[in-house]
Amino acid sequence: MYTTTVTVSGGTASHGRASGRARSDDGVLDLSLRMPAELGGDGQGTNPEQLFAAGFAACFHGALSLVARQAALDPSTISVDATVAFGRDPEDGGYLLRVDLVVSWPGTDPEIAAPLLEKADSLCPYARMAWRGTPTTITLAS
Protein backbone atom coordinates (compact mmCIF):
# COMPACT_ATOMS: atom_id res chain seq x y z
CA MET A 1 0.00 0.00 0.00
CA TYR A 2 2.87 2.39 0.78
CA THR A 3 6.64 2.14 0.99
CA THR A 4 9.20 4.76 1.92
CA THR A 5 12.94 4.82 2.42
CA VAL A 6 14.89 7.05 4.80
CA THR A 7 18.67 7.23 4.50
CA VAL A 8 20.86 8.17 7.46
CA SER A 9 24.40 9.23 6.62
CA GLY A 10 27.29 11.32 7.89
CA GLY A 11 27.85 12.44 11.44
CA THR A 12 29.66 10.68 14.23
CA ALA A 13 28.85 7.09 15.09
CA SER A 14 31.80 6.31 17.35
CA HIS A 15 29.48 6.24 20.35
CA GLY A 16 27.30 3.55 18.78
CA ARG A 17 24.44 5.90 17.96
CA ALA A 18 24.00 7.56 14.62
CA SER A 19 24.14 11.27 14.19
CA GLY A 20 24.25 13.05 10.88
CA ARG A 21 21.38 13.52 8.50
CA ALA A 22 18.13 11.60 7.95
CA ARG A 23 16.49 12.17 4.57
CA SER A 24 13.46 10.49 3.04
CA ASP A 25 13.48 9.37 -0.57
CA ASP A 26 10.97 12.11 -1.46
CA GLY A 27 12.94 14.80 0.43
CA VAL A 28 10.02 15.77 2.67
CA LEU A 29 11.84 14.51 5.76
CA ASP A 30 15.28 16.05 5.97
CA LEU A 31 16.65 16.59 9.43
CA SER A 32 19.69 16.56 11.63
CA LEU A 33 20.12 13.66 14.06
CA ARG A 34 21.86 14.25 17.38
CA MET A 35 22.33 12.34 20.58
CA PRO A 36 20.13 13.59 23.41
CA ALA A 37 21.88 15.52 26.16
CA GLU A 38 20.94 12.73 28.60
CA LEU A 39 23.21 10.38 26.64
CA GLY A 40 26.11 12.80 26.36
CA GLY A 41 25.12 14.55 23.15
CA ASP A 42 24.48 18.21 22.49
CA GLY A 43 20.73 17.67 22.13
CA GLN A 44 20.67 20.09 19.19
CA GLY A 45 18.66 17.85 16.88
CA THR A 46 16.11 15.12 16.98
CA ASN A 47 16.98 11.53 17.83
CA PRO A 48 15.65 8.11 16.77
CA GLU A 49 13.55 7.71 19.92
CA GLN A 50 11.71 10.97 19.20
CA LEU A 51 11.06 9.88 15.62
CA PHE A 52 9.81 6.49 16.79
CA ALA A 53 7.56 8.13 19.42
CA ALA A 54 6.10 10.47 16.79
CA GLY A 55 5.41 7.58 14.41
CA PHE A 56 3.88 5.40 17.11
CA ALA A 57 1.67 8.20 18.47
CA ALA A 58 0.52 9.18 14.97
CA CYS A 59 -0.25 5.58 14.03
CA PHE A 60 -2.22 4.86 17.22
CA HIS A 61 -4.04 8.21 16.93
CA GLY A 62 -5.09 7.31 13.40
CA ALA A 63 -6.27 3.82 14.37
CA LEU A 64 -8.23 5.13 17.35
CA SER A 65 -9.78 7.92 15.28
CA LEU A 66 -10.92 5.33 12.75
CA VAL A 67 -12.58 3.08 15.32
CA ALA A 68 -14.13 6.11 17.03
CA ARG A 69 -15.77 7.19 13.78
CA GLN A 70 -16.94 3.62 13.17
CA ALA A 71 -18.61 3.78 16.61
CA ALA A 72 -20.24 7.12 15.67
CA LEU A 73 -18.04 9.01 18.17
CA ASP A 74 -16.20 12.27 17.58
CA PRO A 75 -12.43 11.67 17.46
CA SER A 76 -11.51 15.37 17.21
CA THR A 77 -10.49 15.65 20.88
CA ILE A 78 -8.30 12.53 20.93
CA SER A 79 -4.62 13.04 21.63
CA VAL A 80 -1.95 10.38 22.10
CA ASP A 81 1.29 10.78 24.04
CA ALA A 82 3.95 8.20 23.21
CA THR A 83 6.83 7.97 25.65
CA VAL A 84 9.80 5.98 24.36
CA ALA A 85 12.48 5.01 26.86
CA PHE A 86 15.90 3.82 25.68
CA GLY A 87 17.69 1.54 28.11
CA ARG A 88 19.55 -1.68 28.78
CA ASP A 89 18.11 -5.15 28.55
CA PRO A 90 18.68 -6.71 32.01
CA GLU A 91 18.90 -10.18 30.45
CA ASP A 92 21.75 -9.63 27.99
CA GLY A 93 22.98 -6.07 28.56
CA GLY A 94 21.96 -5.01 25.04
CA TYR A 95 19.70 -2.08 24.30
CA LEU A 96 15.94 -2.04 24.21
CA LEU A 97 13.04 0.35 23.94
CA ARG A 98 9.96 0.66 26.08
CA VAL A 99 6.85 2.44 24.81
CA ASP A 100 4.08 3.86 26.95
CA LEU A 101 1.00 5.32 25.27
CA VAL A 102 -1.35 7.65 27.13
CA VAL A 103 -4.59 8.54 25.38
CA SER A 104 -6.55 11.66 26.25
CA TRP A 105 -10.16 11.67 25.05
CA PRO A 106 -12.06 14.34 27.00
CA GLY A 107 -15.76 13.75 27.46
CA THR A 108 -15.62 10.06 26.59
CA ASP A 109 -16.74 7.53 29.18
CA PRO A 110 -13.84 5.18 30.05
CA GLU A 111 -16.15 2.17 29.69
CA ILE A 112 -16.95 3.21 26.12
CA ALA A 113 -13.33 4.07 25.32
CA ALA A 114 -11.73 0.86 26.68
CA PRO A 115 -12.92 -1.54 23.94
CA LEU A 116 -12.06 1.04 21.30
CA LEU A 117 -8.52 1.34 22.68
CA GLU A 118 -8.21 -2.45 22.43
CA LYS A 119 -9.49 -2.41 18.86
CA ALA A 120 -7.08 0.38 17.92
CA ASP A 121 -4.25 -1.63 19.50
CA SER A 122 -5.10 -4.55 17.21
CA LEU A 123 -5.26 -2.29 14.11
CA CYS A 124 -2.24 -0.02 14.61
CA PRO A 125 0.79 -1.45 12.73
CA TYR A 126 3.21 0.05 15.28
CA ALA A 127 1.37 -1.65 18.14
CA ARG A 128 1.25 -4.91 16.18
CA MET A 129 5.00 -4.60 15.58
CA ALA A 130 5.59 -4.04 19.29
CA TRP A 131 3.57 -7.13 20.27
CA ARG A 132 4.53 -9.49 17.44
CA GLY A 133 7.83 -8.25 16.08
CA THR A 134 8.27 -7.28 12.46
CA PRO A 135 9.92 -9.02 9.52
CA THR A 136 13.35 -7.49 8.95
CA THR A 137 16.04 -8.10 6.37
CA ILE A 138 19.58 -6.77 6.47
CA THR A 139 21.53 -6.72 3.21
CA LEU A 140 24.95 -5.29 2.39
CA ALA A 141 24.63 -3.17 -0.77
CA SER A 142 26.88 -4.26 -3.60
N, C-alpha and C positions, 0 to 999 in steps of 0.2 A: 504494500500500500504506500509506503514511503521509506526512503533510504537517504541518509546523509552521511557525510564524512567530515570529520574535524581533524586537522593536522596540527600537532604540537611540535614546535621546533625551536632551536636556539636556547639561549639562557644557560643557567648553571644547573647541572644535575648531580654534582658531586656529593650532595647531601642525601641523594636517593629520592628526591622529589623534584619533579619537573618545574622549571620556570621557563620563561621565554614567551612565545606567542602561540595562541590558539586561534586557528582560522578555519571557518567552515568552507566547504567546497563552493558555496554560492557567494561567499564573502560577507554575508550578513553578520555573522559572528566573527569578530576580529578583536581580540583582547589580550592584554598582558597578564601572564600568570606569575604570581609571586607566592612565596611561602608566607603563611600567617605569622604575625609577630610572636604568637604563642609557641611557635616551633622554631624560633630563631631568625625568621625572615624580617623583611622591612614592612610587610603588610601593605605595600603600595600597589597592590593589584588583587584580582580575584584569585581564588584557589580552587582546586578540583572539588573539594567538599562543598563549597558554596554553589558551584555549578550543578553538582549532583542534587543538593537540597532544592535548588530552583526547579530542576527537572521533575523531581519527585513530587514536590508541592503542586506544580502545574498539572501534572498527570492526574494526581488524586483529585484535585479541584475539578478537572474536566470530567472525570468519571462520576464524582458525586453530583455535579451539576446535571449530568445526563440522567442519572437515576432519580434525582429530585424532580426534574421535568416530567419524567415518565410517571411519577406518583402525583402529578398535578400540583407540585409545590414550587414555590419561587426560590430559585437558587441564587438570586442576586446578592444576598447578604452573606453567602458562604465565603469564608476565608480559611486557608490551610497554612499552618506553620509547619515547616519540616526542619527539624534539628538533626544535623548529621555530626556525629562525634567520631573522630579519628583516634584510634588507640591501639594498644597491643593485645594480641590474642593470648590469654593466660595459658592456653594449652601448648602452643608451639613458639610463642614469642614473636610471631609474625604480626603483621598489621591487619586490622579489621575496621569496619565501619559499623556504627549503630545508627539507626534512624528512628526518630520519634515524631509522629504526626499528631498535631493538635488541631482539631477542626472547630471553628467558631461558626455557629449558625443561629444568630439571635432570633428569638421568637419561635423557634421550632422545639416542640416537645421532645425531650430525650428518648422517650419510648417510641416515637415516630421516627426519629433520626437513626436510632441504633441499627435497625435492619438495613437501612439505606447505606450506612457506613460499611456494613458487612458486604453488601452487594457491590459497592464501589471498590472495596478491597479486592474482590474477586475479578473485577473488570480492569482495574488499573494495571498496565503492563509493568510499571516500576514495582508495584506491590507484588505482583506475580513473580517478578525477577527476584525480589527479596526473599520470598517464601520458597521458591522452587529452584532458584539458580537460573542461569541463562546460557544457552549454547554460545561458546566462544571458540574462535580459531585464532591461532597466532602463526603468522607466516613471515619469513624473511624475504623481503623484496629482492628480486634478482637484477 
